[in-house]
Amino acid sequence: MNQVRRTDLPWHIVEKKISDEISWLKKLIASWGSRDSCQHCDEFAYRQIALMIVSGKIKARKLDNYKANFWGESSKLGDTKHKHGKEWHQGMMNMIDTYFTTQGFDVTTEPILNNGRADLGVFYDGKKDLYVEVGTVSIYKMWINLSTMKNCIFLCIPAERTLLEFETF
């Protein structure tokens, strides 16, 4: 049986941190329900992701860029190379594809994940695989993939100037 370490934080402090992470996730992730989830399942998935963040199993951060475009100054919506989702979604996928392709990365549309597919996969030898979700995501799918796919980066893009990066170890 494991002994509780004296350096462990009190339960109420840990629960507060988990609650703060859940609130942060809900505020930033544009989530949609899926046939695999229900409201209680989504709450469970948010809690599981928050636990992974608090315990250090994954790293999560938000990046905002209100002064410039993440994908380069010449990036603009409108190209229809990727016919996936609505106009904004397609345009974002095209900008992201162009950004990484011009830097020598291999970009794949809808790569297969352990659960479902990502919008884009970005690959380069010697770098962690990057999976991109543009717009809404299934929080259930995200939890399954974050918990089962090691040494990857998941990039959620809920808006043009906001990125959420989740790194698994």
TACORTA-V140278 format. One record per helix or strand of 3 or more residues. SS is the DSSP state (H for helix, E for strand). FROM is the first residue (numbers start at 0). TO is the last residue. If there is no record, write none. Layout:
ss={SS	SS}
from={FROM	FROM}
to={TO	TO}
This chain:
ss={H	H	E	H	E	E	E	H	E	E}
from={10	38	57	86	105	119	128	138	151	161}
to={27	54	63	100	108	122	133	147	158	167}
